[in-house]
Amino acid sequence: MKTRIHTASSQKGFSLLTGFILVIIMFGSLAFFLAGQGINAGFGSGYSNTAKVSSILASAGYISTGFDAVTLDGTAPASVTFDSAATTGIFNPTSGGASPQPLDASLFQLRGVGSTMGALDGYWIYRGNDIAMKGVGDPTAVTPGDYTVMISGLKLSVCLQINNTLHGTPLTGVGSAPISLGALDGAIVGAPSLATPSVASVTSNAVAFNLAGVVALTASYNGWMSGCYATTSTTGVAPAPIVPNYVYIHTLLAI
């Protein structure tokens, strides 16, 4: 019977080969990871937008956690408040545990002259159960709808990157713009409860909107819990670019 002897040279050759394979796997995994993160130079600065979008999605996650904590503690969803009120408040240290989520100003398209933005731009907007997402929850439960929060006034590149990160597609309609919900800001975003919001969280008035009625959102988009869309309102004043307003809608609870 022959006994195989592992020489130093054979061990060295095996190690080099293994190392080479591992390097290939590592670079392949990195490429797959970056692709999965939606990094695309066509959306502006890919890495920069990915970091910005990550901050938005993390912020939405904190708010969702606060909402869940309040409801799991026995508060009915309809009684949850987007504030620091005892028992019902998402931002109450005891009941919700979430902290108010400020947003980076560089995420937003400037409106008007200079650095003026819309009244609700730059803030998380709590819409209660006034928004019915398409194909989410009970499709017959239009009013009330699903519990959502949203952000208004986002830049085009950020809006596209959000959809690409969440769904692997920028969800574009005409040209390279996100699909339009076919309604003005007032129907989608509502109006602030305060004329000038002073914290990074506001509640809009009770304006109901059903995404199931948006013709441009085909059946392939059924079940999207979150996404970024265009409204028919515009942002910017000449000579600055005049572009559609872009809003990100995040579902806290599907009904």
N, C-alpha and C positions, 0 to 999 in steps of 0.2 A: 504494500500500500504506500502510495506516495503521499508525502506531507508537503502541503503548499507553504512556502516560506514567504512572508510579506517583507519585501526589502524596502529600504528607505526610499529608493527611487520610485517603486510602485506606489507607495503611500503618498509621495509627493505629487505624482502624476494624478492620482485620484483626487487629491485635495484641490489641485489646480482646476481640474475638470468640474468638480463640484462647485467650486467658487465661481467659475465662469457661468455655470447654469444658474446659480443663485443671483448673480448680477443681472442676467437676462430677465429672470422672474421679477426681480425688484423693479427694474425699469418698466417692465410691462405692467406691473401692478400700479406703479406711480402714474403711468399714462391712463390706465383705466380709471383710477381714482379721480384724476383731474377731469377726465371726460365726464365722469359721473357727477362731478360737482358743477358741471355746466359752464366750465371756463371756455369762453369763445371770444376770440379777438374781434369778431364782428359786432359785439355788443359794447364796444368801447374798450376801456382798459379791463381785460378779462379778470386778472387777479384782483384788481381794485374793486370791481363790481361784485366779485364773489365774496370778498370780505364784507362789503356793505350789506349784501343780501343775507349773509350769515348772521349779521347783527340784527337784522329785521326778524328773521325766523327765530332766533334765540329769544328776542324780546317778546314775540308772539307766544313762544313756549312758556315764558314766565307768566304771562297773563292767563294762559290756559290753565296752568297749574293753580293759580290763585282762584280762578272760577271753579275748578274741580274741588278744591279744598273747601270752599264755602258751601257748595251744594252737597258734598259728601258729609258735611257736618249737620245737614238737616234743613238748610235754607232752600226753598223752592227756587228754581231757576229764574222765575219771573220776579223774584224779590231781591236778586243779586244786584248790588250797586257797584258802579265803577268809581269807587272812592275808598276812603279809609274808615267808613262807618263801622261801628262795632257789630259783629255777627254777620252782617250782609256784605261788607266791603271787601272787594278783591285785594285792595292794598292795605287792609288792616293787618298789623303784624300777627294778631292772634287768629283771626278767622280765615283770611286768604293767604297772608304771608308773602304776597308778591310786592315788589317795589315799583313805583311809577317808572315807566320806561321812556326816557327821553330819546329823541331820534336825531341823528346827525344831519345838520342843515345841508350838507353836500348831496343828500339823497334826492333833494327836491328841485323841481324846475322853478326858477324865479318867475313871479307874476308881476306885471306892471314894470315900473321904472326902478332901477337900483335893486335892492334886496327885498322888495315887497313880495310876500307870498299870500295865498288865500287865507281866509280866517281860520280854517281848520288844518291847513298844511303844517306839517311838523308835529302833529299830535296823533296819538292813538285815539280813534273815535269808537265809542261803544254804541252799537246799534240795537242792543237788546235782541228781541226776536222779530225784528221788522224786515229782515232780509231772508228770502227763501232761495237757497242755493239750488242749482239744477241737478236733479237726480240724487239728492242727498236726503236721508231720512225718509219721512212719509211724503210722497209727492203730492198727496191731496191736502196736506197741512200747509196751505199757502199763508193763511193768516190765523194764528201767528206762524211765523216762519222759523228759521234757525237762529240761534244766538251767535252773533258775529261781532268782530271788531274790524276796523279798516284804517288804512292810511291813504290820504289824498295828496295829490300834487307831486307824485314821484316823477323822476326823470324817465324818459323812454328807455334808456339803456338799463336802468335799474329794474323797471317793470319787466322787460324781456328776460333779464337774468333771473328774476324770481320764478317765472314760469319754467324756464329752462332747468333751473335747479330742482324745482318741485316735481316736474312732470316730464322732463327730457325734451321739451318743445317750447319755443318762445310763444306759442299760441298767437300766431299772427293772423290778421284778417286781410284787409286790403293793403297791398304793398308789404312793408315791414313793420307796420303798426300792430299793437295788440288788438284783439277783437273788441269792437265797441259794444257797449251795453245798450246803445241807442237811446240814451236819456241824459238829461242835464245833471249836473252835480246835485241840485236840490232833491232829485228823486233818488239818487244813490247814496249820497253822503248825508243828506238832511241838513239841519242847521244846528249851530252850537247852542248849548244851553246857556252859555255865557257869551256876551258880545266879544270879549277878549279873553280867551282861555289863559290861565296863569300857571297851569301845571301841564305836564305831558300826559294828560288823559282827560278827555271830555266826553260828554254824552250828547248825542244829537237828538233831535225831536223825532216823534213817531211817524216817520214816512215809510210806508211799506213798499217793497220792491221785490218782484219775483223774477229770478234769472231764467226760470223755465220758459218765460215768454220771449226771450231773446232769440230771434231767428238765427243769428250768426253762430250761436252756440249749438252745434250739432250734437247728436246722440253720443258721439265719441268723447264728449266732455262731461257726460253724466257721472256724478259721483265725485267731482272735484270739490274737496272740502275747502280748498284755498286756491286763489289765483289772482293775477293782476290783469286789469281790463282798462279800456279807454271809456271815457264818457264823451258826450257831445259838447260839453263845455270846453273852452279853450283857455290856455295860459299864455302869458306874454303879451307885451304891447310893443308895436313897432317903435324903433327899428329892431328890437329883439325878436327872435323867432316866435311865431304864434303857432302853438301846437295843441293837440288835445290834452285834456287832463287825464292822468293815469292814477287808478286807485287799486290798492291791494286789499282783498277781502279774506279774512281768516275766520274759519268756523270754530267756535268754542264748544257748541253743543248742537248736534243735528236733532231736529224734531220730526 
